[in-house]
């Protein structure tokens, strides 16, 4: 399980809004000098983001705004989401490119653009369908 800590920013009905601060995990990585993520993280280190987390039944009365909480997300869900987000648009881009290449370079370019666009649309539809699924949302695993 991937665990991240944050601070409760708001409580609304059945959910918490938890503010997390982006940490720079690049200090322990050997590829930090040549990695694009490390470069982007240097510009965004310290920025916060808000995550909507379903309110746990046991924590309904004991969590308040400003409390420190730990959020957890199963690693399999995160890895599956990353693979789907990167691989589906890429596979459709390549499929469109190869499928239209027999009609010339312009058609190949248009096929690649159409494949990428279809991949992005399918990802958005998939994300909307999974939005309310509790298996794909972070949970409160502890409070500090």
JOBELLIN-V682031 format. One record per residue. RES is the residue in one letter. SS is DSSP state (a for helix, b for strand, c for the rest). PSI is psi in whole degrees, 0 to 359 (999 if undefined). D_LAST is the distance of its C-alpha to the last C-alpha in Angstrom with 1 decimal. Layout:
res=RES ss=SS psi=PSI d_last=D_LAST
res=RES ss=SS psi=PSI d_last=D_LAST
This chain:
res=X ss=c psi=135 d_last=17.9
res=X ss=b psi=127 d_last=16.9
res=X ss=b psi=135 d_last=13.1
res=X ss=b psi=142 d_last=12.0
res=X ss=b psi=155 d_last=9.0
res=X ss=b psi=181 d_last=9.7
res=X ss=b psi=135 d_last=9.7
res=X ss=b psi=119 d_last=11.3
res=X ss=b psi=329 d_last=14.8
res=X ss=b psi=155 d_last=16.8
res=X ss=b psi=125 d_last=17.2
res=X ss=b psi=119 d_last=20.6
res=X ss=c psi=265 d_last=22.1
res=X ss=c psi=14 d_last=20.8
res=X ss=b psi=159 d_last=18.4
res=X ss=b psi=149 d_last=15.6
res=X ss=b psi=115 d_last=16.3
res=X ss=b psi=130 d_last=13.5
res=X ss=b psi=122 d_last=14.5
res=X ss=b psi=151 d_last=14.1
res=X ss=b psi=130 d_last=15.8
res=X ss=c psi=125 d_last=18.4
res=X ss=c psi=151 d_last=18.2
res=X ss=c psi=105 d_last=21.5
res=X ss=a psi=11 d_last=21.7
res=X ss=a psi=348 d_last=25.3
res=X ss=a psi=327 d_last=25.3
res=X ss=a psi=4 d_last=25.4
res=X ss=c psi=136 d_last=28.1
res=X ss=c psi=338 d_last=31.8
res=X ss=c psi=16 d_last=32.9
res=X ss=a psi=330 d_last=31.0
res=X ss=a psi=331 d_last=34.3
res=X ss=a psi=17 d_last=36.0
res=X ss=c psi=133 d_last=33.3
res=X ss=a psi=326 d_last=33.3
res=X ss=a psi=320 d_last=29.5
res=X ss=a psi=321 d_last=29.0
res=X ss=a psi=314 d_last=31.3
res=X ss=a psi=323 d_last=29.7
res=X ss=a psi=328 d_last=26.2
res=X ss=a psi=323 d_last=27.6
res=X ss=a psi=331 d_last=28.7
res=X ss=a psi=6 d_last=25.5
res=X ss=c psi=134 d_last=22.9
res=X ss=c psi=352 d_last=20.4
res=X ss=c psi=149 d_last=21.3
res=X ss=b psi=157 d_last=18.7
res=X ss=b psi=155 d_last=19.3
res=X ss=b psi=139 d_last=18.3
res=X ss=b psi=133 d_last=17.7
res=X ss=b psi=126 d_last=18.6
res=X ss=b psi=128 d_last=16.5
res=X ss=b psi=138 d_last=18.0
res=X ss=c psi=124 d_last=16.2
res=X ss=c psi=144 d_last=15.4
res=X ss=c psi=318 d_last=17.6
res=X ss=c psi=337 d_last=15.3
res=X ss=c psi=8 d_last=12.8
res=X ss=c psi=321 d_last=15.7
res=X ss=c psi=344 d_last=15.4
res=X ss=c psi=349 d_last=11.9
res=X ss=c psi=135 d_last=10.5
res=X ss=c psi=164 d_last=12.0
res=X ss=c psi=131 d_last=13.0
res=X ss=c psi=348 d_last=10.9
res=X ss=c psi=145 d_last=7.4
res=X ss=b psi=131 d_last=5.2
res=X ss=b psi=159 d_last=5.8
res=X ss=b psi=129 d_last=7.6
res=X ss=b psi=144 d_last=11.2
res=X ss=b psi=146 d_last=13.9
res=X ss=b psi=128 d_last=17.7
res=X ss=c psi=136 d_last=20.3
res=X ss=a psi=325 d_last=22.1
res=X ss=a psi=322 d_last=25.5
res=X ss=a psi=316 d_last=24.8
res=X ss=a psi=314 d_last=24.0
res=X ss=a psi=320 d_last=27.0
res=X ss=a psi=318 d_last=29.3
res=X ss=a psi=319 d_last=28.4
res=X ss=a psi=314 d_last=29.0
res=X ss=a psi=316 d_last=32.3
res=X ss=a psi=318 d_last=33.4
res=X ss=a psi=327 d_last=32.7
res=X ss=a psi=318 d_last=34.6
res=X ss=a psi=323 d_last=37.2
res=X ss=a psi=309 d_last=38.5
res=X ss=a psi=322 d_last=39.6
res=X ss=a psi=316 d_last=41.0
res=X ss=a psi=319 d_last=42.9
res=X ss=a psi=325 d_last=44.4
res=X ss=a psi=311 d_last=45.3
res=X ss=a psi=322 d_last=47.1
res=X ss=a psi=316 d_last=48.7
res=X ss=a psi=321 d_last=50.0
res=X ss=a psi=309 d_last=51.3
res=X ss=a psi=320 d_last=53.1
res=X ss=a psi=326 d_last=54.4
res=X ss=a psi=356 d_last=56.0
res=X ss=a psi=333 d_last=57.1
res=X ss=a psi=344 d_last=60.5
res=X ss=a psi=6 d_last=61.4
res=X ss=c psi=174 d_last=60.9
res=X ss=a psi=319 d_last=58.4
res=X ss=a psi=318 d_last=57.8
res=X ss=a psi=323 d_last=57.2
res=X ss=a psi=317 d_last=54.8
res=X ss=a psi=316 d_last=52.8
res=X ss=a psi=320 d_last=52.8
res=X ss=a psi=319 d_last=51.8
res=X ss=a psi=317 d_last=48.9
res=X ss=a psi=319 d_last=47.7
res=X ss=a psi=320 d_last=48.2
res=X ss=a psi=317 d_last=46.3
res=X ss=a psi=316 d_last=43.3
res=X ss=a psi=316 d_last=43.4
res=X ss=a psi=320 d_last=43.5
res=X ss=a psi=319 d_last=40.6
res=X ss=a psi=317 d_last=38.5
res=X ss=a psi=316 d_last=39.6
res=X ss=a psi=323 d_last=38.9
res=X ss=a psi=317 d_last=35.3
res=X ss=a psi=317 d_last=34.8
res=X ss=a psi=319 d_last=36.3
res=X ss=a psi=317 d_last=34.1
res=X ss=a psi=320 d_last=30.9
res=X ss=a psi=321 d_last=32.0
res=X ss=a psi=326 d_last=32.9
res=X ss=a psi=358 d_last=29.5
res=X ss=c psi=314 d_last=27.5
res=X ss=c psi=0 d_last=26.9
res=X ss=c psi=118 d_last=26.6
res=X ss=a psi=338 d_last=23.2
res=X ss=a psi=342 d_last=23.8
res=X ss=a psi=18 d_last=23.6
res=X ss=c psi=151 d_last=20.5
res=X ss=c psi=156 d_last=16.9
res=X ss=b psi=155 d_last=14.7
res=X ss=b psi=118 d_last=11.1
res=X ss=b psi=349 d_last=10.3
res=X ss=b psi=165 d_last=6.8
res=X ss=b psi=148 d_last=3.8
res=X ss=c psi=999 d_last=0.0
